């Protein structure tokens, strides 16, 4: 288990952005916030900071970036397979 850095810009954020590749089991941290990656997640991709319910807003950098499309556990990768983006709509 290795510690990896992630970026969280706003207290309202429910996803963090990895600042380096993380493997399943790595601890991703920003200050006092620590999340164990449940799967491999690449640099610049999002990780769930808490359990996210289907239909819930995804918040990154204090901004709504879309909706969670399926239940996502804390520590899971957040991407096209479980996030419906509002960009370009």
N, C-alpha and C positions, 0 to 999 in steps of 0.2 A: 504494500500500500504506500503510494507516494502522494505528496501534497502538490496540488496544481492550483494555479491562480485563475480566478475568474473575475469578471467585471460586473459590478452592480452599481448603477448610477443613481437610483432613486429608491427610497424606502418602500414605495408602492410596487416595485418590480417583483414579479413572481417567476421570472426566468432570469438566469445569469448567462453571460457570454464567456466561454472559455478562452483564456489567453495562451493556452498551450494544449496539445493533445492530452486527453485523459483516457486511461484504460479502466475497465470495470474494476471497482474496488478502490480506485484512487479517491482521495479526499480533495474536493474542490473548495477553495476558500476565498473569502473576501472579508477582511476584518474578523468580526466575531461569527460570521455566517459560514457554516461548513456543511457541505452536502457530499455524500458518498455517491460517486457515479455508478449507476446500475448496469451500464453498458459502455463500450468504447465510444467516445465522442471526440470529434476532431476540433482543432483550433478554430476559433471564431463561430462555432456552433453553440446553440442554446441548451441549457440544462434546467430542468424544473427545480425550483427552490422549495416547492411544497407540492402536495398532491393537488392535481388540477382536474376538475370535473368537466365532462363534456358540456360545451356551451359557455364555459367560463372565458372571460377576456384574458388574453395573454398580454402581459405588461412588460415592456422592455424599455429602459431609459426613461421611465415615467410615462410612456405613451402606449396606448392600446395598439398592438400590431396585428391583431386578428382574434380568432376564437379557437379554443381547444376543441378538436373534433372527436376525441375519444379519451376516456379516463387515462391520465398520465401520472405515474407515481413520482414522488420526490426522487430526484437523481436520474430520471430518464432523459434521453435526448428529445428535444422539442424541435420538430422540423415538419416537412410537408406531409408526413404520414400521420401526424396528430395535431396539425395546426392549419386552420383555414385563414389565409392571409387576406387582408383588406386592401393591400396595395394594388393599384391598377384597376380598382373597381369603381 
